[in-house]
Structure formats: structure tokens, C-alpha cells
Amino acid sequence: MRRPFVWLLCGVLVAAVVWIYRASSSAPRDATAPAPTAPESTTPGTARAPFASPAEPSQLAGAVEQHLRLMQGQGADAQAALDASLATLRERPDVVAAAAELYAASGANRYLRRWSLVDLVGTLGDPEATEMLTRVARTPLPDAKAPEFGEEAMIRMRAVDGLTSLAMGGDAGARAALLACIQACPPLLKPSIVHAALLAGGGPSAHDEIAGALGPDEQWMLDLRVGDIDSDGVAIAPPADGEHDQPADEIPGPTP
């Protein structure tokens, strides 16, 4: 199973959940609006760029900050520069701890910065990332009609995707965290988390373990497929007849 598909699947599922709970809101947000990138004020008359560090960075934190800036790069050499930065960070110890500190120091409304830090940690492939990713994934979501619900949901699901990637790579700790997340993470994201846990594998007993974490009226989540969500973002609902348009493992990943 390719990792890009895991991220695509989680994004589709979260988008559907957000659509359901936003539909009845008296002040819905523009569904096509991009993630917030405007400068965020620190004191009157001053502004801070989206990825500016809240404090004077250490050398390692500075390298993380540089990687965040490269994530926003454009042009023919942007991807090569980002890949080189990631390779360098993977060779340095304590990158996860540095990113976790920057995440904790980031303002609650700095959604893009926080998502990017979680994305980095989830991409490193470091087993030490399990603790931070689990903590982020378990953070309660705001009310579904709150303006920030969509951004916060994407941050949680990026953390779940990071755990899924580690688990698919054979990390037992990440797989255990993912299973525990079925009960401990925000309930609105449970269908997506269940599907991610199924993708993570874990042997013949994995299906039974996941089923045991679900209530009797939640067993339908074990059969969830991307085909249960139409192109208009129709609500995720228990399958009526146990049939699906297309199994998840037959749906191709995004075209490069």
C-alpha cells in the first residue's frame, strides 16, 4: 500500500465529516478557501510570517524552521531542496523533540504552522514521533460548527496518518497507539481512524482487535470504503446492504 493513498483517503474522509457538520451551520465557511497563510499579529503594529518562530531558535530548531519555509517553496528546484532538507533532518538526533517544542509554542490560531510541524514529524519515519503524533491526534476537537473545526480536524488526521505510516512500516508502538486512538481520539474522526488502523495491518488478529474496540452499532466502520462517499461529499453513513462501489485497496493514489 502506498503512503500517498493513505493521506488521500484520510483527507477525503475528513472532508466528508467536515461537510456533514458544517451543513447546518448558520455561518458556513467557503469550502474552497485555502489554509490560512496570512501574517499573524504578535503586538499592535507588528506582524509575523506564518512560519516565524515564536522565540529565538536553537540551531536544530532553526533547521526545522528552514524546512517549514521550504515546504512553501515553488519552482523547478523546490522539491529537490525539500527532499534534501528532509534527508538532513533524518540524520540528526532530537528533531522530533525540537519540532514538538515548536508546535507547543505555536499559537492556537496558527493552523498552517502547526499542520506543517505535524507533517514533518509524520514524514521523518522516526519511532520517537509516536508520542507527539499520539498527543496531537488525541487532542479534543472544537465544536463542529466552530470556524476552526476544519483546520483542527486536518491537523488531527495528519497525526493519524503519521501513526499509520509508522505502523505500516512495522512499528508496533505506533500500531498500538493507532488502535488506542479508536477510543481515545475525537469521536467525529472515528470512521477515518478505523479505516487507517485497518490499512496499518498487524496480522490475522488485527481485524478482531479493531472490531473489539467498536460498539455494536459501529461495526459498519470495518467495511468503510471510499466509494461510500460521493463526489459531492455526501455524509458517511452505515452501508445499507454491505456493498460498496469500489474496495479501498483498488482505488489508485493521486497522479504525480
C-alpha positions in Angstrom: 0.0 0.0 0.0 1.5 3.3 -1.0 1.6 6.1 1.5 0.2 8.8 -0.8 -3.1 6.8 -0.9 -3.3 6.8 3.0 -3.1 10.6 3.0 -5.6 10.9 0.2 -8.0 8.6 1.9 -7.8 10.4 5.3 -8.2 13.7 3.5 -11.4 12.5 1.7 -12.9 11.1 4.9 -12.2 14.2 6.9 -13.6 16.4 4.2 -16.8 14.4 4.3 -17.1 14.7 8.1 -16.5 18.4 7.9 -19.1 18.8 5.2 -21.7 17.0 7.3 -21.3 19.1 10.4 -20.9 22.3 8.6 -24.1 21.9 6.5 -26.3 23.1 9.3 -24.1 26.0 10.4 -25.6 29.5 10.2 -22.3 30.9 9.0 -20.6 28.3 6.8 -17.1 28.9 5.6 -16.1 29.0 2.0 -15.4 25.3 1.2 -12.7 26.4 -1.4 -10.8 28.7 0.9 -7.1 27.8 1.2 -5.4 27.1 4.5 -4.7 30.3 6.5 -1.4 31.8 5.4 -1.9 35.5 6.3 0.7 37.0 8.7 -0.4 36.7 12.3 -0.1 39.6 14.7 2.1 39.5 17.7 1.8 43.0 19.1 -0.1 46.0 17.7 1.6 47.3 14.6 3.8 44.2 14.0 3.2 41.0 12.1 4.8 37.6 12.0 5.2 35.4 8.9 3.3 32.1 9.0 6.4 30.1 9.8 8.2 32.6 12.0 9.5 31.1 15.3 7.9 32.5 18.4 11.3 32.6 20.1 15.0 32.8 19.1 15.6 29.3 17.6 18.4 26.9 18.5 20.5 25.6 15.7 18.3 22.5 15.4 15.1 24.4 15.7 16.5 26.7 13.0 16.9 23.8 10.7 13.3 22.8 11.3 12.2 26.4 10.6 14.1 26.3 7.3 12.4 23.1 6.4 9.0 24.7 7.0 9.9 27.5 4.7 11.0 25.0 2.0 7.6 23.3 2.3 6.1 26.5 0.8 8.7 26.7 -2.0 7.8 26.8 -5.7 9.7 26.3 -8.9 11.7 23.5 -10.5 14.1 23.1 -7.6 11.6 23.3 -4.8 11.0 19.6 -4.4 14.7 18.7 -4.6 15.5 21.3 -1.9 12.7 19.9 0.3 13.9 16.3 -0.1 17.5 17.3 0.7 16.3 19.1 3.8 14.3 16.1 5.0 17.3 13.8 4.4 19.5 16.0 6.5 16.9 16.2 9.3 16.6 12.4 9.4 20.3 12.1 10.2 20.1 14.5 13.1 19.0 13.4 16.6 16.3 15.1 18.6 14.5 16.6 15.5 11.1 15.2 16.8 11.7 16.9 20.2 12.6 20.2 18.5 9.5 20.1 16.3 7.4 19.2 19.3 8.7 22.2 21.2 8.0 24.5 18.3 4.5 23.0 18.0 3.8 23.6 21.7 5.0 27.2 21.4 2.9 28.0 18.4 -0.3 30.0 18.8 -3.6 28.1 18.7 -4.7 30.0 15.6 -1.5 29.2 13.7 -3.1 26.3 11.9 -0.8 26.1 8.9 2.3 26.2 11.0 1.0 23.5 13.4 -0.1 21.3 10.5 3.3 21.6 8.8 5.1 20.6 12.0 3.0 17.6 12.4 3.5 16.8 8.7 7.3 17.0 9.2 7.2 14.7 12.2 5.0 12.2 10.5 7.3 12.2 7.5 10.5 11.6 9.3 9.8 7.9 9.9 11.2 8.1 13.4 9.7 5.8 16.0 10.2 8.6 18.6 7.5 10.5 16.7 4.8 8.2 18.1 4.4 10.2 21.4 3.9 13.6 19.7 1.7 12.2 17.0 -0.5 10.4 19.5 -0.8 13.5 21.7 -1.9 15.7 18.7 -4.3 13.0 17.5 -6.0 12.7 20.9 -6.4 16.5 21.3 -10.2 17.2 21.5 -11.7 19.0 18.5 -13.7 22.2 18.8 -17.4 22.2 18.2 -18.2 21.1 14.7 -19.7 24.5 13.9 -16.7 26.4 15.1 -14.8 28.4 12.4 -11.6 26.5 13.2 -13.1 23.0 13.1 -11.9 22.1 9.6 -8.3 23.2 10.2 -8.1 21.4 13.6 -9.6 18.2 12.1 -6.9 18.2 9.4 -4.2 18.6 12.0 -5.5 15.6 13.9 -5.8 13.5 10.8 -2.3 14.3 9.7 -1.1 13.0 13.0 -3.2 9.8 12.5 -1.6 9.5 9.0 1.8 9.7 10.6 1.0 6.9 13.0 -0.4 4.9 10.2 2.8 5.2 8.2 4.9 4.1 11.1 2.6 1.2 11.8 2.7 0.1 8.1 6.5 0.2 8.4 6.3 -2.4 11.2 6.4 -0.1 14.3 4.5 -2.0 17.0 4.3 1.1 19.2 2.6 3.2 16.5 0.2 0.4 15.7 -0.8 0.1 19.4 -1.2 3.9 19.6 -3.4 3.8 16.5 -5.6 1.1 18.0 -6.0 3.0 21.2 -6.9 6.1 19.2 -10.1 4.5 18.1 -11.4 5.1 21.6 -9.3 8.0 22.7 -9.3 10.3 19.7 -12.1 12.7 18.7 -15.2 10.7 18.1 -16.1 12.5 14.9 -13.0 11.2 13.3 -13.5 7.6 14.4 -14.5 6.2 10.9 -11.4 7.6 9.4 -9.2 6.3 12.3 -10.8 2.8 12.0 -10.0 2.7 8.3 -6.4 3.9 8.9 -6.0 1.1 11.5 -7.2 -1.4 9.0 -4.7 -0.1 6.5 -1.9 -0.4 9.0 -2.3 -4.2 9.1 -0.9 -6.2 12.0 -1.6 -9.8 11.1 -4.7 -12.0 11.2 -5.8 -10.7 14.6 -5.8 -7.1 13.6 -9.4 -7.1 12.3 -10.7 -8.7 15.5 -8.8 -6.2 17.7 -10.3 -3.3 15.8 -13.7 -4.8 15.9 -13.4 -5.2 19.7 -12.7 -1.5 20.1 -16.0 -0.7 18.4 -19.5 -0.8 19.8 -22.2 -3.0 18.3 -23.6 0.0 16.3 -20.2 0.9 15.0 -19.2 -2.4 13.3 -20.1 -0.9 9.9 -16.9 1.1 10.1 -15.0 -2.1 9.4 -16.4 -2.1 5.9 -16.0 1.5 5.1 -14.8 2.3 1.6 -14.0 5.5 -0.3 -16.9 4.5 -2.6 -19.3 5.3 0.3 -18.6 9.0 -0.2 -19.8 10.5 -3.5 -18.2 13.4 -5.4 -20.4 15.9 -3.7 -19.2 14.9 -0.2 -22.4 13.1 0.9 -22.4 12.1 4.5 -20.6 9.0 5.6 -23.3 6.6 6.7 -23.5 2.9 7.7 -23.7 0.8 4.5 -27.3 -0.2 3.8 -26.6 -3.5 2.1 -23.0 -4.2 2.9 -22.0 -3.5 -0.7 -19.5 -0.8 -1.9 -18.7 0.8 -5.1 -15.0 0.0 -5.0 -12.7 -1.6 -2.4 -10.3 0.8 -0.9 -7.3 -1.2 -2.0 -8.3 -0.9 -5.6 -8.5 2.9 -5.7 -5.3 4.4 -7.1 -3.3 7.1 -5.4 -3.0 10.6 -6.7 -1.4 11.1 -10.1 2.1 12.6 -9.7 
